[in-house]
């Protein structure tokens, strides 16, 4: 585990118990067993650490949901979408509670930009899903249905969280599939229309720039010791600038890093970049 990942994992435990404001950098370094100098080599400030934690959480959730939608048969896709979403909610409940409790601390411009990005990624994933399930039948209402689905998720998540309720992921997933089905077949007066679709398509056409992806790989390589993951990333970095390897080799290199949770977002960006 890299020093940066260690700090993130351990600080999350402290933040969950004490909150953002009450947790100092000194407490974090003591808990991690490192010096303040080592902390500041990874993060410029506690605020930067908090943004990194939220960014990491959203990356993991985005990748998991996108993967469930792209790899599931259309008959089951709605169920697995909701199941993946609420399984993540259950797994990271303490972190979600922390965000809702102290969100005002985190509302800086950088984080707001990131949250807008992930929100639009979620919109794209939901659109892909409902087009697979319902086809052209929902063309006039599909953008409205996106917001209805997000409203169901947010409403039920808040209810479960504030009431500290244990819940059956399978049951809530099946229940929300039924509600989504009803909405998809019943909406006749959409509020969100094609005007949003034009803006939405512009976002869909966007990709992470080659330079940004290249630098992200460089940062990741710097954190790694000698390993198959490091060697694979070095070759993938070269492939971005000078494509020379066969498609199958690139897939193999990405396979070498995909099963490690700390590289999940990077794997996702690489698959998008190479159009897998």
C-alpha positions, 0 to 999 in steps of 0.5 A: 500500500502506498503512503498516500493510500495509507493516509486516506484509509486511516484518516477516514477512520478518524473523520468517521469518529470525530468529524472533519473539523475536530480531526487535526493533521497531527492526529492523522499522522500519529494514527498513521505512524508517519511524520508531518513531512510525510503527510505533506508530501502526499497532501498539501493540506487537510482540505486537499485530503478531504477532497481526495477522499470524496473524489475516491469514493465517487470514482469507485461508485461511478465505475461500479455502476457503469460496469454493472450497466455495461455488462448486464443483460437488459432483462436484469439491468435495472435490478443490478443498477439499483443493487450496485448503488445500494450495496455501495451505500451499505458498504460505505454508510459511515462515510455517506453519513459523514458527508451529509453531516459536514458537507458545508465544510467541503463545498469548495469550488474544486469539489463542486466541479468534481461533483458536477462531473460525477453527477453528469457521468451518472446521468450518462450511465442511467441514460445508457441503461434506460435506452437498453431497457425501453428502447425508443418507447421512452425517447420523449421522456428519457431525460425526465426519467433520468432525474426521476431515478436519481430522485428515487435513489436520493429519497430512499437513501436519505430516509434509510440514513436519517432513520438509521435503518437496516435494509435488504438490498435485494428488496429495495432493488426489486421495489425500485425496479417496479417503480421505475417500470411504472414511471417509464410506462406512465410519464406523459408530461416530461419536465426535463426535455430535449433542451437538456439533451443537447447539453447532455450530448456535449458532455457525452462526447467529452473524454479525459484529455490525453495529457491529463491521463498521461499525468495521472499515470505518471503520478500513480507510477511514482507511488508504486514500488517495483511490481507488475502493475508499475511495469504495465503502467509504464507501457500503457503510458508509452502507448498513449503517446506512441501507439505501437502495441497490438489491441490484445497486448493493451487489454492484457496490460489493463488486466494487470491493474484492474483487480486492484481497487486503488487503480479502479478509476485509472482502469476505467479511464484507460478503457474509455481512452482505448475504446474497450 
